[in-house]
Amino acid sequence: MHPQWLSNTYLVADEPGGAAVFVDSGGPLQPLHEIVEREGLTVTHLLTTHSHPDHIAGDAELVERYGVEIVKGPLEVGGLRVQALKTPGHADDHLAFLVNDTVCFTADILFRDAVGGGPDVAPIRRSVMEVLMTLPPEVRVLPGHTDETTIGREWEENPFVTYWRG
């Protein structure tokens, strides 16, 4: 996590020595560069959830270092199958990325015990309840800030989801 923004940057690989993609670039990149080298990964793309500065701060560095293409999904590379889920509310261009049906990068729309802020709660509610909460409960949620969770945990314990469920 970035020490000021608490932004996460993720590196997802199909296997050691295989294909990999970055998700957002606002967090510290050096530890992930070290993993790329150590594991012999071939980085092919940068998935961008939305265009706020704390999520794109390292885009130029990743493009220059790896020659990656910045994509909004969907994407299939190596053993990675990425679905782009439209989740507006925090930002009009906001996406969540579901990888191999097991992990969802929710950026700034769903957090552990919270949801993202925005100018209007209605699209945030729709994105959370009609898109993300329809995923299986075991799906890991890796948000754009702070700690990971699961869809099932947020269904049961997130106060916003509990309220919206009635």
Secondary structure, 3 states (H helix, E strand, C coil): CCCCCCECCEEEECCCCCEEEEECCCCCCHHHHHHHHHHCCEEEEEECCCCCHHHHCCHHHHHHHHCCEEECCCEEECCEEEEEEECCCCCCCCEEEEECCCEEEEECCEECCEECCCCCHHHHHHHHHHHHHHCCCCCEEEECECCCEEHHHHHHHCHHHHHHHC
